[in-house]
Amino acid sequence: MSQVTTNQPLGTPTWIDLDVPDIEAAEAFYGAVFGWEFSAPGAGGYVLALLRGSRVAGLRPVPAAASPEPALWRVHLATDDCDATARRVTEAGGTVTAGPLDKGEQGRAALAVDPGGAAFGLWQGGALPGCEIVNEPGSLLRNDLTTPDPAPVREFYTKVFDFTLDGNEDMADADFTFLRRPDGHEIGGILGVPDAPGAAWGTLFEVADADAAVGRAVAAGGTSKGAEDTLYARMAEVTDPFGSVFHVGARPSAAPSS
């Protein structure tokens, strides 16, 4: 189901946003790639990305000098009690870098960093439950964490969010584990890559056609080496005009019926 109207269970990726040095340029780029429209700027110039009128992401203006490294799309994990989950982050060896604090009527939030250095957010939904459309073209499909040292990171997320870990038989040669909520729902995964330059959550957006999405991104000022077939989807890595990296993926077409 792609429409979301209530708060997601603990630990579910529920909201994504990106720090950008130029809101108008970011709106032009992401509007071209995903067909998004945008709200009027709110507090601090924060802008909501809209798909068919529903909120799917956020853009935050940050002066270029304040962010020397390209930003990544920040994933916010759901919680019904931001303060309590923030305490669990600290107790498990992570660091709370901002908050918890109220975001008006929209919800309550905190920013944190896990023991491996990957940044993420916490989101306790109010008027904004999180992404209101997911798992369809133009919206969030998946978040996975890549890290050179996965063991302490896996332990951290299981302690904070009550996740269980599950191997992936389809990726027997990779150091990959699924993260599952207590109800068994898969929320993402952790991939160990020894030569990774650091730990980071990645964001995958669904598109109807990965090659066409790459074409739109390049035409709008982004870069990409192009799409390729993977185990689960045809995917591409894209870098936006500010240097921020994300992925797009198109589900395999259904096999024709006989």
Buried (B, 14 or more C-beta within 10 A) or exposed (E): EBEBEEBBBBBBBBBBBBBBBBBEBBBBBBBBBBBBEBEEEEEEEBBBBBBBEBBBBBBBBBEEEEBEEEBBBBBBBBBEBBEEBBBBBEEBBBEBEEBBEEBEEBBBBBBBBBBBBBBBBBBBBBEBBBBBBBBBBBBBBBBBBBBBBBEEBBBBBBBBBBBEBBEBEEBEEBBBBBBBBEEEEEBBBBBBBEEBEEBBBBBBBBBEBBBBBBBBBBEBEBBBEEBEEEEEBBBBBBBBBBEBBBBBBBBEEEEEEE
